[in-house]
Amino acid sequence: MRKSFSSRVTLAQVADRAGVSTMTASYTFSRPERVSAASREKVLAAARALGYGGPDPSARSLRRGSAGALGVILGEHLTYAFDDPQARAFLAGVADVCAEQGHAMTILPVVDAGADVARVRAAAVDGYILWTTEDGAPVLDAAIATHRPVVVHGGPAAAGARLVGIDNRAAARAIGQVVFAGATLPAVVSFPLTSARRAQVVAGPDPHGVTFPVTRERLLGLQDAARDVGARWSEVLVAVCSTNDAREGHTMTADLMSRTPRPDALATMSDELASGAVAALDAVGLRMPRDVALTGWDDAEVAHRLGITTVAQSMREQGAACARQILTGTTSDFSDRWQIIRRGSSN
């Protein structure tokens, strides 16, 4: 039977069963050359019998002063790291620096508040990078409380943590000015607003009530852009997706296009969502930009292929910058490292 964390076998219990000192048992795992073959075999046999897997890695790292690993707290289920193109790019940037510095990378997914905090506290890592975190996330407080270096990508800003990311509000305002220009009814296809991740269509939501900082800043920028072109934010429809997925982009865009009056401009918060929106427009015979102007975000491969106007940024470079801040102390300012790439989906 697998033992629970609360009944974890200790090194002292292994030593007692093997009939050796605790120091001999410790050396068996950490410095085996200092233990006789007979004693080593006794200790290993006792460990197997008791289900002991070796010394606690976090305790060992404290003795060494370094764990040799960097923790990435992913504010999503683990599969998101492999399914989402921008998450993959970000993690690749972290991995680049870990490889160059001789460190491993430990991914810590967020699945349950209580378990997540315990996992963060117990992780044998030299520092933490947080991705897709919302205001008041318990894992952020838990990471800061370890007194190890903490870097947050995109937000929220917090005392005891550094922040890396572009100026999302400025970039959203710029792309919004492009896609909303000349529109009679602009609309937005958005990331989730809160951790409830409720898919819905709402008119002119208050961005200040959004708990995901990246979503909030982009909505604020699009609100600025709507005002710049003379549109009323209260009339702008925002189709909120529960996750960054092309299928959801398709579903929510189809909902928008079924309405009367129909939106004639769509600002989407990612190229993944934009690709789904393109498919939804194609399905009902609407053309870009003649019928509906459309923009994306990230300048991913799909944006090149579909001719989507987008905000270009490098998630790989941002992931690398987060890792370098922790492992080398090098800081980088990404606030202005974005640009608008115009293609055929907008005027």
C-alpha atoms as a printed R data frame, in Angstrom:
    type eleno elety resid chain resno       x      y       z
1   ATOM     1    CA   MET     A     1   0.000  0.000   0.000
2   ATOM     2    CA   ARG     A     2   1.315  3.483  -0.912
3   ATOM     3    CA   LYS     A     3   2.083  5.525   2.168
4   ATOM     4    CA   SER     A     4   0.540  8.964   2.615
5   ATOM     5    CA   PHE     A     5   2.730 12.031   3.098
6   ATOM     6    CA   SER     A     6   1.742 12.098   6.760
7   ATOM     7    CA   SER     A     7   3.101  8.548   7.311
8   ATOM     8    CA   ARG     A     8   6.270  8.989   5.257
9   ATOM     9    CA   VAL     A     9   9.032  6.583   6.246
10  ATOM    10    CA   THR     A    10  12.037  8.321   7.799
11  ATOM    11    CA   LEU     A    11  15.724  7.613   7.399
12  ATOM    12    CA   ALA     A    12  15.891  6.840  11.122
13  ATOM    13    CA   GLN     A    13  13.328  4.056  10.676
14  ATOM    14    CA   VAL     A    14  15.382  2.583   7.842
15  ATOM    15    CA   ALA     A    15  18.530  2.699   9.967
16  ATOM    16    CA   ASP     A    16  16.747  1.032  12.876
17  ATOM    17    CA   ARG     A    17  15.446 -1.797  10.682
18  ATOM    18    CA   ALA     A    18  18.889 -2.294   9.118
19  ATOM    19    CA   GLY     A    19  20.627 -2.271  12.498
20  ATOM    20    CA   VAL     A    20  22.993  0.563  11.578
21  ATOM    21    CA   SER     A    21  23.464  4.169  12.649
22  ATOM    22    CA   THR     A    22  21.435  6.940  11.035
23  ATOM    23    CA   MET     A    23  24.684  8.388   9.656
24  ATOM    24    CA   THR     A    24  25.503  5.079   7.947
25  ATOM    25    CA   ALA     A    25  22.023  5.013   6.431
26  ATOM    26    CA   SER     A    26  22.446  8.627   5.276
27  ATOM    27    CA   TYR     A    27  25.832  7.908   3.692
28  ATOM    28    CA   THR     A    28  24.314  4.941   1.852
29  ATOM    29    CA   PHE     A    29  22.239  7.401  -0.201
30  ATOM    30    CA   SER     A    30  24.508 10.457  -0.277
31  ATOM    31    CA   ARG     A    31  28.081  9.082  -0.110
32  ATOM    32    CA   PRO     A    32  27.904  5.325  -0.747
33  ATOM    33    CA   GLU     A    33  31.688  5.024  -1.141
34  ATOM    34    CA   ARG     A    34  32.003  5.610   2.622
35  ATOM    35    CA   VAL     A    35  29.819  2.588   3.515
36  ATOM    36    CA   SER     A    36  30.861 -1.060   3.397
37  ATOM    37    CA   ALA     A    37  29.136 -3.249   0.834
38  ATOM    38    CA   ALA     A    38  27.522 -5.329   3.595
39  ATOM    39    CA   SER     A    39  26.110 -2.316   5.454
40  ATOM    40    CA   ARG     A    40  24.960 -0.701   2.204
41  ATOM    41    CA   GLU     A    41  23.029 -3.815   1.247
42  ATOM    42    CA   LYS     A    42  21.371 -3.949   4.690
43  ATOM    43    CA   VAL     A    43  20.242 -0.339   4.373
44  ATOM    44    CA   LEU     A    44  18.949 -0.773   0.821
45  ATOM    45    CA   ALA     A    45  17.087 -3.950   1.770
46  ATOM    46    CA   ALA     A    46  15.469 -2.161   4.729
47  ATOM    47    CA   ALA     A    47  14.535  0.783   2.465
48  ATOM    48    CA   ARG     A    48  12.881 -1.557  -0.035
49  ATOM    49    CA   ALA     A    49  10.973 -3.349   2.710
50  ATOM    50    CA   LEU     A    50   9.698 -0.095   4.206
51  ATOM    51    CA   GLY     A    51   8.992  1.626   0.894
52  ATOM    52    CA   TYR     A    52  11.583  4.346   1.491
53  ATOM    53    CA   GLY     A    53  12.537  6.141  -1.743
54  ATOM    54    CA   GLY     A    54  15.481  8.173  -0.491
55  ATOM    55    CA   PRO     A    55  16.101 11.430   1.381
56  ATOM    56    CA   ASP     A    56  13.616 14.276   0.930
57  ATOM    57    CA   PRO     A    57  14.894 16.340  -2.030
58  ATOM    58    CA   SER     A    58  13.912 19.702  -0.552
59  ATOM    59    CA   ALA     A    59  15.837 18.955   2.640
60  ATOM    60    CA   ARG     A    60  18.851 17.824   0.620
61  ATOM    61    CA   SER     A    61  18.739 20.991  -1.478
62  ATOM    62    CA   LEU     A    62  18.742 23.133   1.664
63  ATOM    63    CA   ARG     A    63  21.942 21.429   2.814
64  ATOM    64    CA   ARG     A    64  23.580 21.939  -0.585
65  ATOM    65    CA   GLY     A    65  22.311 25.506  -0.962
66  ATOM    66    CA   SER     A    66  20.964 24.730  -4.427
67  ATOM    67    CA   ALA     A    67  18.325 22.379  -5.788
68  ATOM    68    CA   GLY     A    68  19.597 22.532  -9.358
69  ATOM    69    CA   ALA     A    69  16.055 23.036 -10.665
70  ATOM    70    CA   LEU     A    70  13.740 25.898 -11.562
71  ATOM    71    CA   GLY     A    71  10.019 25.663 -10.799
72  ATOM    72    CA   VAL     A    72   7.397 26.858 -13.282
73  ATOM    73    CA   ILE     A    73   3.951 27.258 -11.730
74  ATOM    74    CA   LEU     A    74   1.511 26.812 -14.582
75  ATOM    75    CA   GLY     A    75  -1.868 28.346 -13.784
76  ATOM    76    CA   GLU     A    76  -3.567 25.636 -15.824
77  ATOM    77    CA   HIS     A    77  -3.854 21.860 -15.975
78  ATOM    78    CA   LEU     A    78  -0.640 20.139 -17.048
79  ATOM    79    CA   THR     A    79  -1.898 19.335 -20.555
80  ATOM    80    CA   TYR     A    80  -2.084 23.074 -21.286
81  ATOM    81    CA   ALA     A    81   1.714 23.181 -21.371
82  ATOM    82    CA   PHE     A    82   1.655 20.850 -24.377
83  ATOM    83    CA   ASP     A    83  -1.575 21.940 -26.097
84  ATOM    84    CA   ASP     A    84  -1.164 25.731 -26.133
85  ATOM    85    CA   PRO     A    85   1.400 27.026 -28.682
86  ATOM    86    CA   GLN     A    86   2.342 30.089 -26.628
87  ATOM    87    CA   ALA     A    87   2.738 28.062 -23.429
88  ATOM    88    CA   ARG     A    88   5.045 25.713 -25.344
89  ATOM    89    CA   ALA     A    89   7.072 28.650 -26.650
90  ATOM    90    CA   PHE     A    90   7.326 30.195 -23.174
91  ATOM    91    CA   LEU     A    91   8.456 26.925 -21.600
92  ATOM    92    CA   ALA     A    92  10.969 26.405 -24.404
93  ATOM    93    CA   GLY     A    93  12.516 29.761 -23.493
94  ATOM    94    CA   VAL     A    94  12.745 28.714 -19.844
95  ATOM    95    CA   ALA     A    95  14.274 25.397 -20.919
96  ATOM    96    CA   ASP     A    96  16.864 27.174 -23.090
97  ATOM    97    CA   VAL     A    97  18.237 29.021 -20.070
98  ATOM    98    CA   CYS     A    98  17.965 26.010 -17.751
99  ATOM    99    CA   ALA     A    99  20.035 23.969 -20.224
100 ATOM   100    CA   GLU     A   100  22.611 26.733 -20.559
101 ATOM   101    CA   GLN     A   101  22.881 27.051 -16.755
102 ATOM   102    CA   GLY     A   102  22.854 23.311 -16.028
103 ATOM   103    CA   HIS     A   103  19.472 23.344 -14.289
104 ATOM   104    CA   ALA     A   104  16.420 21.141 -14.561
105 ATOM   105    CA   MET     A   105  12.880 22.502 -14.943
106 ATOM   106    CA   THR     A   106   9.993 21.382 -12.740
107 ATOM   107    CA   ILE     A   107   6.442 22.163 -13.945
108 ATOM   108    CA   LEU     A   108   3.900 22.659 -11.151
109 ATOM   109    CA   PRO     A   109   0.336 22.700 -12.541
110 ATOM   110    CA   VAL     A   110  -2.534 24.369 -10.691
111 ATOM   111    CA   VAL     A   111  -5.396 21.929 -10.088
112 ATOM   112    CA   ASP     A   112  -6.562 22.335  -6.481
113 ATOM   113    CA   ALA     A   113  -5.923 25.282  -4.154
114 ATOM   114    CA   GLY     A   114  -4.890 23.283  -1.096
115 ATOM   115    CA   ALA     A   115  -2.765 20.744  -2.924
116 ATOM   116    CA   ASP     A   116  -1.230 23.439  -5.134
117 ATOM   117    CA   VAL     A   117   0.077 25.418  -2.165
118 ATOM   118    CA   ALA     A   118   1.531 22.299  -0.546
119 ATOM   119    CA   ARG     A   119   3.181 21.341  -3.844
120 ATOM   120    CA   VAL     A   120   4.775 24.748  -4.209
121 ATOM   121    CA   ARG     A   121   6.078 24.746  -0.643
122 ATOM   122    CA   ALA     A   122   7.557 21.269  -0.997
123 ATOM   123    CA   ALA     A   123   9.164 21.762  -4.413
124 ATOM   124    CA   ALA     A   124  12.939 21.326  -4.439
125 ATOM   125    CA   VAL     A   125  13.666 24.312  -6.673
126 ATOM   126    CA   ASP     A   126  15.889 27.401  -6.579
127 ATOM   127    CA   GLY     A   127  13.132 29.805  -7.625
128 ATOM   128    CA   TYR     A   128   9.703 30.071  -9.210
129 ATOM   129    CA   ILE     A   129   8.261 31.407 -12.441
130 ATOM   130    CA   LEU     A   130   4.495 31.925 -12.441
131 ATOM   131    CA   TRP     A   131   2.511 31.793 -15.693
132 ATOM   132    CA   THR     A   132  -1.183 32.649 -16.211
133 ATOM   133    CA   THR     A   133  -1.743 33.733 -12.636
134 ATOM   134    CA   GLU     A   134  -4.753 35.696 -11.367
135 ATOM   135    CA   ASP     A   135  -5.044 38.301  -8.651
136 ATOM   136    CA   GLY     A   136  -4.874 36.798  -5.183
137 ATOM   137    CA   ALA     A   137  -3.678 33.386  -6.378
138 ATOM   138    CA   PRO     A   138  -2.655 31.346  -3.289
139 ATOM   139    CA   VAL     A   139   0.271 29.820  -5.193
140 ATOM   140    CA   LEU     A   140   1.828 33.258  -5.652
141 ATOM   141    CA   ASP     A   141   1.757 33.941  -1.914
142 ATOM   142    CA   ALA     A   142   3.098 30.430  -1.263
143 ATOM   143    CA   ALA     A   143   6.012 30.944  -3.660
144 ATOM   144    CA   ILE     A   144   6.914 34.333  -2.160
145 ATOM   145    CA   ALA     A   145   6.717 32.870   1.368
146 ATOM   146    CA   THR     A   146   9.534 30.416   0.543
147 ATOM   147    CA   HIS     A   147  11.899 33.413   0.263
148 ATOM   148    CA   ARG     A   148  13.240 32.076  -3.007
149 ATOM   149    CA   PRO     A   149  13.333 34.286  -6.127
150 ATOM   150    CA   VAL     A   150   9.940 34.657  -7.814
151 ATOM   151    CA   VAL     A   151   9.223 36.049 -11.300
152 ATOM   152    CA   VAL     A   152   5.658 36.504 -12.537
153 ATOM   153    CA   HIS     A   153   4.910 36.528 -16.245
154 ATOM   154    CA   GLY     A   154   2.207 38.993 -17.260
155 ATOM   155    CA   GLY     A   155   0.975 39.720 -13.732
156 ATOM   156    CA   PRO     A   156  -0.146 40.273 -11.117
157 ATOM   157    CA   ALA     A   157   2.518 42.518  -9.652
158 ATOM   158    CA   ALA     A   158   3.308 41.573  -6.067
159 ATOM   159    CA   ALA     A   159   5.745 42.620  -3.372
160 ATOM   160    CA   GLY     A   160   8.540 40.075  -3.282
161 ATOM   161    CA   ALA     A   161   8.223 39.120  -6.961
162 ATOM   162    CA   ARG     A   162   9.523 40.563 -10.219
163 ATOM   163    CA   LEU     A   163   7.324 41.046 -13.276
164 ATOM   164    CA   VAL     A   164   8.103 40.244 -16.927
165 ATOM   165    CA   GLY     A   165   5.838 40.992 -19.873
166 ATOM   166    CA   ILE     A   166   4.823 43.487 -22.520
167 ATOM   167    CA   ASP     A   167   2.581 46.505 -21.981
168 ATOM   168    CA   ASN     A   168  -0.644 44.656 -22.815
169 ATOM   169    CA   ARG     A   169  -2.819 47.745 -22.502
170 ATOM   170    CA   ALA     A   170  -0.749 49.766 -24.978
171 ATOM   171    CA   ALA     A   171  -0.558 46.883 -27.446
172 ATOM   172    CA   ALA     A   172  -4.313 46.239 -27.183
173 ATOM   173    CA   ARG     A   173  -5.073 49.905 -27.791
174 ATOM   174    CA   ALA     A   174  -2.886 49.887 -30.907
175 ATOM   175    CA   ILE     A   175  -4.399 46.713 -32.394
176 ATOM   176    CA   GLY     A   176  -7.890 47.911 -31.434
177 ATOM   177    CA   GLN     A   177  -7.404 51.152 -33.331
178 ATOM   178    CA   VAL     A   178  -6.577 49.060 -36.415
179 ATOM   179    CA   VAL     A   179  -9.471 46.603 -36.262
180 ATOM   180    CA   PHE     A   180 -12.153 48.962 -34.928
181 ATOM   181    CA   ALA     A   181 -11.461 51.736 -37.458
182 ATOM   182    CA   GLY     A   182 -14.601 52.235 -39.559
183 ATOM   183    CA   ALA     A   183 -16.581 49.563 -37.716
184 ATOM   184    CA   THR     A   184 -20.213 50.114 -36.822
185 ATOM   185    CA   LEU     A   185 -20.336 47.351 -34.192
186 ATOM   186    CA   PRO     A   186 -16.920 46.206 -32.888
187 ATOM   187    CA   ALA     A   187 -16.621 43.050 -30.772
188 ATOM   188    CA   VAL     A   188 -13.991 41.141 -28.825
189 ATOM   189    CA   VAL     A   189 -13.203 37.428 -28.462
190 ATOM   190    CA   SER     A   190 -11.619 37.271 -25.022
191 ATOM   191    CA   PHE     A   191  -9.640 35.089 -22.672
192 ATOM   192    CA   PRO     A   192 -11.414 34.080 -19.398
193 ATOM   193    CA   LEU     A   193 -12.313 36.940 -17.066
194 ATOM   194    CA   THR     A   194 -12.011 35.050 -13.757
195 ATOM   195    CA   SER     A   195 -11.007 31.632 -12.470
196 ATOM   196    CA   ALA     A   196 -14.648 30.542 -12.899
197 ATOM   197    CA   ARG     A   197 -13.829 30.433 -16.641
198 ATOM   198    CA   ARG     A   198 -17.424 30.976 -17.669
199 ATOM   199    CA   ALA     A   199 -18.021 31.136 -21.429
200 ATOM   200    CA   GLN     A   200 -20.480 33.955 -22.150
201 ATOM   201    CA   VAL     A   201 -21.204 37.002 -24.286
202 ATOM   202    CA   VAL     A   202 -21.419 40.282 -22.373
203 ATOM   203    CA   ALA     A   203 -21.746 43.886 -23.530
204 ATOM   204    CA   GLY     A   204 -19.096 46.336 -22.355
205 ATOM   205    CA   PRO     A   205 -17.855 44.512 -19.234
206 ATOM   206    CA   ASP     A   206 -15.949 46.553 -16.656
207 ATOM   207    CA   PRO     A   207 -12.300 45.536 -17.130
208 ATOM   208    CA   HIS     A   208 -11.512 46.421 -13.527
209 ATOM   209    CA   GLY     A   209 -13.629 43.462 -12.385
210 ATOM   210    CA   VAL     A   210 -11.453 41.000 -14.310
211 ATOM   211    CA   THR     A   211  -9.079 38.992 -12.093
212 ATOM   212    CA   PHE     A   212  -6.661 37.784 -14.785
213 ATOM   213    CA   PRO     A   213  -4.230 40.692 -15.270
214 ATOM   214    CA   VAL     A   214  -3.415 39.966 -18.921
215 ATOM   215    CA   THR     A   215  -7.112 39.803 -19.840
216 ATOM   216    CA   ARG     A   216  -7.831 42.931 -17.805
217 ATOM   217    CA   GLU     A   217  -5.058 44.969 -19.416
218 ATOM   218    CA   ARG     A   218  -6.075 43.906 -22.904
219 ATOM   219    CA   LEU     A   219  -9.700 44.787 -22.261
220 ATOM   220    CA   LEU     A   220  -8.633 48.172 -20.923
221 ATOM   221    CA   GLY     A   221  -6.611 48.777 -24.080
222 ATOM   222    CA   LEU     A   222  -9.492 47.728 -26.331
223 ATOM   223    CA   GLN     A   223 -11.816 49.965 -24.329
224 ATOM   224    CA   ASP     A   224  -9.373 52.833 -24.972
225 ATOM   225    CA   ALA     A   225  -9.350 51.999 -28.693
226 ATOM   226    CA   ALA     A   226 -13.142 51.882 -28.892
227 ATOM   227    CA   ARG     A   227 -13.317 55.355 -27.415
228 ATOM   228    CA   ASP     A   228 -10.559 56.534 -29.780
229 ATOM   229    CA   VAL     A   229 -12.647 55.579 -32.833
230 ATOM   230    CA   GLY     A   230 -15.888 56.936 -31.385
231 ATOM   231    CA   ALA     A   231 -17.494 53.607 -30.397
232 ATOM   232    CA   ARG     A   232 -19.404 53.153 -27.143
233 ATOM   233    CA   TRP     A   233 -17.782 50.510 -24.959
234 ATOM   234    CA   SER     A   234 -21.177 49.716 -23.434
235 ATOM   235    CA   GLU     A   235 -22.260 48.440 -26.883
236 ATOM   236    CA   VAL     A   236 -19.132 46.399 -27.604
237 ATOM   237    CA   LEU     A   237 -19.906 42.682 -27.327
238 ATOM   238    CA   VAL     A   238 -17.232 40.630 -25.575
239 ATOM   239    CA   ALA     A   239 -17.385 36.883 -26.236
240 ATOM   240    CA   VAL     A   240 -15.564 35.303 -23.301
241 ATOM   241    CA   CYS     A   241 -13.911 31.917 -23.876
242 ATOM   242    CA   SER     A   242 -13.193 29.520 -21.025
243 ATOM   243    CA   THR     A   243  -9.724 28.765 -22.391
244 ATOM   244    CA   ASN     A   244  -7.377 29.698 -25.220
245 ATOM   245    CA   ASP     A   245  -8.596 27.197 -27.797
246 ATOM   246    CA   ALA     A   246  -9.459 27.484 -31.506
247 ATOM   247    CA   ARG     A   247 -12.651 25.467 -31.014
248 ATOM   248    CA   GLU     A   248 -13.896 27.949 -28.443
249 ATOM   249    CA   GLY     A   249 -12.935 30.800 -30.741
250 ATOM   250    CA   HIS     A   250 -15.110 29.158 -33.405
251 ATOM   251    CA   THR     A   251 -18.059 28.613 -31.051
252 ATOM   252    CA   MET     A   252 -18.054 32.125 -29.595
253 ATOM   253    CA   THR     A   253 -17.574 33.784 -32.986
254 ATOM   254    CA   ALA     A   254 -20.466 31.769 -34.403
255 ATOM   255    CA   ASP     A   255 -22.587 33.096 -31.541
256 ATOM   256    CA   LEU     A   256 -21.587 36.682 -32.352
257 ATOM   257    CA   MET     A   257 -22.259 36.258 -36.067
258 ATOM   258    CA   SER     A   258 -25.755 34.893 -35.398
259 ATOM   259    CA   ARG     A   259 -26.825 38.143 -33.745
260 ATOM   260    CA   THR     A   260 -28.680 41.093 -35.234
261 ATOM   261    CA   PRO     A   261 -27.076 43.488 -35.766
262 ATOM   262    CA   ARG     A   262 -23.956 41.491 -36.553
263 ATOM   263    CA   PRO     A   263 -20.507 42.714 -35.419
264 ATOM   264    CA   ASP     A   264 -18.301 43.855 -38.294
265 ATOM   265    CA   ALA     A   265 -14.969 43.892 -36.426
266 ATOM   266    CA   LEU     A   266 -13.436 41.252 -34.130
267 ATOM   267    CA   ALA     A   267 -10.403 41.797 -31.889
268 ATOM   268    CA   THR     A   268  -9.348 38.369 -30.608
269 ATOM   269    CA   MET     A   269  -6.879 37.902 -27.763
270 ATOM   270    CA   SER     A   270  -4.785 35.211 -29.455
271 ATOM   271    CA   ASP     A   271  -4.051 33.768 -32.865
272 ATOM   272    CA   GLU     A   272  -5.531 30.483 -31.654
273 ATOM   273    CA   LEU     A   273  -8.861 32.168 -30.990
274 ATOM   274    CA   ALA     A   274  -8.516 34.090 -34.264
275 ATOM   275    CA   SER     A   275  -8.043 30.874 -36.243
276 ATOM   276    CA   GLY     A   276 -11.282 29.536 -34.805
277 ATOM   277    CA   ALA     A   277 -12.974 32.838 -35.631
278 ATOM   278    CA   VAL     A   278 -11.795 32.602 -39.251
279 ATOM   279    CA   ALA     A   279 -13.336 29.131 -39.535
280 ATOM   280    CA   ALA     A   280 -16.623 30.421 -38.098
281 ATOM   281    CA   LEU     A   281 -16.694 33.302 -40.600
282 ATOM   282    CA   ASP     A   282 -15.934 30.944 -43.486
283 ATOM   283    CA   ALA     A   283 -18.765 28.650 -42.387
284 ATOM   284    CA   VAL     A   284 -21.362 31.398 -42.929
285 ATOM   285    CA   GLY     A   285 -19.775 32.904 -46.034
286 ATOM   286    CA   LEU     A   286 -18.370 36.051 -44.451
287 ATOM   287    CA   ARG     A   287 -15.123 37.443 -45.841
288 ATOM   288    CA   MET     A   288 -12.298 39.370 -44.203
289 ATOM   289    CA   PRO     A   289 -12.056 42.322 -44.121
290 ATOM   290    CA   ARG     A   290 -14.978 43.105 -46.455
291 ATOM   291    CA   ASP     A   291 -17.639 41.748 -44.092
292 ATOM   292    CA   VAL     A   292 -15.719 41.422 -40.835
293 ATOM   293    CA   ALA     A   293 -12.296 42.834 -39.965
294 ATOM   294    CA   LEU     A   294 -10.334 40.561 -37.637
295 ATOM   295    CA   THR     A   295  -7.121 40.641 -35.607
296 ATOM   296    CA   GLY     A   296  -5.216 38.157 -33.458
297 ATOM   297    CA   TRP     A   297  -2.349 38.254 -30.985
298 ATOM   298    CA   ASP     A   298   1.131 36.608 -30.784
299 ATOM   299    CA   ASP     A   299   2.093 36.348 -34.478
300 ATOM   300    CA   ALA     A   300   1.994 32.548 -34.354
301 ATOM   301    CA   GLU     A   301   2.438 30.349 -37.434
302 ATOM   302    CA   VAL     A   302  -1.325 30.137 -37.911
303 ATOM   303    CA   ALA     A   303  -1.497 33.935 -38.256
304 ATOM   304    CA   HIS     A   304   1.026 33.781 -41.118
305 ATOM   305    CA   ARG     A   305  -0.893 30.980 -42.798
306 ATOM   306    CA   LEU     A   306  -4.326 32.619 -42.534
307 ATOM   307    CA   GLY     A   307  -3.192 36.186 -43.173
308 ATOM   308    CA   ILE     A   308  -4.250 37.507 -39.776
309 ATOM   309    CA   THR     A   309  -3.283 41.008 -38.617
310 ATOM   310    CA   THR     A   310  -1.794 40.512 -35.169
311 ATOM   311    CA   VAL     A   311   0.333 41.723 -32.268
312 ATOM   312    CA   ALA     A   312   3.807 40.206 -32.507
313 ATOM   313    CA   GLN     A   313   5.653 39.290 -29.329
314 ATOM   314    CA   SER     A   314   8.145 36.554 -28.466
315 ATOM   315    CA   MET     A   315   6.929 34.283 -25.696
316 ATOM   316    CA   ARG     A   316  10.141 32.272 -25.997
317 ATOM   317    CA   GLU     A   317  12.246 35.355 -25.270
318 ATOM   318    CA   GLN     A   318  10.001 36.252 -22.340
319 ATOM   319    CA   GLY     A   319  10.312 32.740 -20.901
320 ATOM   320    CA   ALA     A   320  14.086 32.958 -21.216
321 ATOM   321    CA   ALA     A   321  14.077 36.380 -19.529
322 ATOM   322    CA   CYS     A   322  12.100 35.003 -16.570
323 ATOM   323    CA   ALA     A   323  14.600 32.177 -16.123
324 ATOM   324    CA   ARG     A   324  17.625 34.475 -16.432
325 ATOM   325    CA   GLN     A   325  16.291 36.793 -13.739
326 ATOM   326    CA   ILE     A   326  16.262 33.888 -11.310
327 ATOM   327    CA   LEU     A   327  19.394 32.013 -12.368
328 ATOM   328    CA   THR     A   328  21.731 34.864 -13.357
329 ATOM   329    CA   GLY     A   329  20.134 38.024 -11.958
330 ATOM   330    CA   THR     A   330  19.847 39.529 -15.455
331 ATOM   331    CA   THR     A   331  16.813 41.802 -15.877
332 ATOM   332    CA   SER     A   332  15.004 42.723 -19.107
333 ATOM   333    CA   ASP     A   333  12.281 45.243 -19.896
334 ATOM   334    CA   PHE     A   334   9.755 43.828 -22.376
335 ATOM   335    CA   SER     A   335   7.134 46.553 -22.065
336 ATOM   336    CA   ASP     A   336   7.787 47.910 -25.572
337 ATOM   337    CA   ARG     A   337   8.850 44.659 -27.248
338 ATOM   338    CA   TRP     A   338   5.746 44.235 -29.398
339 ATOM   339    CA   GLN     A   339   4.622 45.430 -32.801
340 ATOM   340    CA   ILE     A   340   1.555 45.354 -35.028
341 ATOM   341    CA   ILE     A   341   1.858 43.074 -38.068
342 ATOM   342    CA   ARG     A   342  -0.701 44.038 -40.722
343 ATOM   343    CA   ARG     A   343  -2.065 41.365 -43.021
344 ATOM   344    CA   GLY     A   344  -5.177 40.864 -45.109
345 ATOM   345    CA   SER     A   345  -7.682 40.265 -42.305
346 ATOM   346    CA   SER     A   346  -7.972 43.994 -41.582
347 ATOM   347    CA   ASN     A   347  -8.025 47.211 -43.591
